[in-house]
C-alpha cells in the first residue's frame, strides 16, 4: 500500500498492547521494524490489531478494516 500523503510505500504490521504494563508497539509483518506508538495505554481493550500500515516518511499509520458481517437492524 502506498501512503496517501507522500505516495511512498508503507509497511504492513500490527500493534500489540499489554494492558498498560509495556509500551504499545507497532511491529512490521516481516519483523524488520518496530515503533513505539504510545508509551503507556490502558485505553486499548484489545491486545492485538492487525492490518496496520506505517509510513516512515510521514509517520502515519492507517488501519485497513476487513469485511465484517452485516448487523441486523
C-alpha positions as CSV (number, residue, x, y, z in Angstrom):
1,X,0.0,0.0,0.0
2,X,1.3,3.5,-0.8
3,X,0.9,6.4,1.7
4,X,-1.9,8.7,0.7
5,X,0.1,11.7,1.8
6,X,3.6,11.2,0.3
7,X,2.9,8.3,-2.1
8,X,5.9,6.3,-0.7
9,X,5.4,2.6,0.1
10,X,4.0,1.7,3.5
11,X,4.9,-1.4,5.6
12,X,2.2,-3.7,6.9
13,X,2.2,-4.8,10.5
14,X,0.3,-5.0,13.8
15,X,0.0,-3.2,17.1
16,X,0.5,-5.1,20.3
17,X,-0.6,-3.8,23.7
18,X,-0.1,-5.4,27.1
19,X,-2.7,-3.6,29.1
20,X,-0.6,-0.7,30.3
21,X,2.4,-2.7,31.5
22,X,4.5,-2.3,28.4
23,X,4.6,0.3,25.6
24,X,2.1,-0.1,22.8
25,X,4.2,-1.0,19.8
26,X,3.8,-1.5,16.1
27,X,5.8,-4.4,14.5
28,X,6.1,-5.0,10.8
29,X,4.9,-8.3,9.5
30,X,8.5,-9.2,8.4
31,X,9.8,-8.3,11.9
32,X,12.3,-5.9,10.4
33,X,10.9,-2.8,12.1
34,X,9.3,-1.8,15.4
35,X,8.0,1.5,16.5
36,X,6.6,2.7,19.9
37,X,3.1,4.1,19.2
38,X,2.3,5.2,22.8
39,X,4.5,4.8,25.9
40,X,1.6,3.7,28.2
41,X,-2.0,2.9,27.4
42,X,-4.9,1.3,29.3
43,X,-7.5,2.7,26.8
44,X,-6.9,-0.1,24.3
45,X,-9.1,-3.0,25.2
46,X,-7.7,-5.4,22.6
47,X,-4.2,-7.0,22.8
48,X,-3.6,-7.1,19.0
49,X,-4.7,-5.1,16.0
50,X,-3.7,-6.4,12.6
51,X,-3.7,-4.9,9.1
52,X,-2.0,-1.6,10.1
53,X,0.3,0.1,7.6
54,X,3.0,2.5,8.7
55,X,4.8,5.2,6.6
56,X,8.3,6.1,8.0
57,X,8.5,9.3,5.9
58,X,5.2,10.8,7.2
59,X,4.9,9.0,10.5
60,X,1.4,8.0,9.6
61,X,-0.4,4.7,10.4
62,X,-3.5,3.5,8.6
63,X,-5.8,0.7,9.6
64,X,-7.3,-1.5,6.9
65,X,-10.6,-2.9,8.1
66,X,-11.5,-6.4,7.0
67,X,-15.0,-7.2,5.8
68,X,-17.4,-7.6,8.7
69,X,-20.7,-9.4,9.0
70,X,-23.8,-7.3,8.3
71,X,-25.6,-6.3,11.5
72,X,-29.4,-7.0,11.8
73,X,-31.2,-3.9,12.3
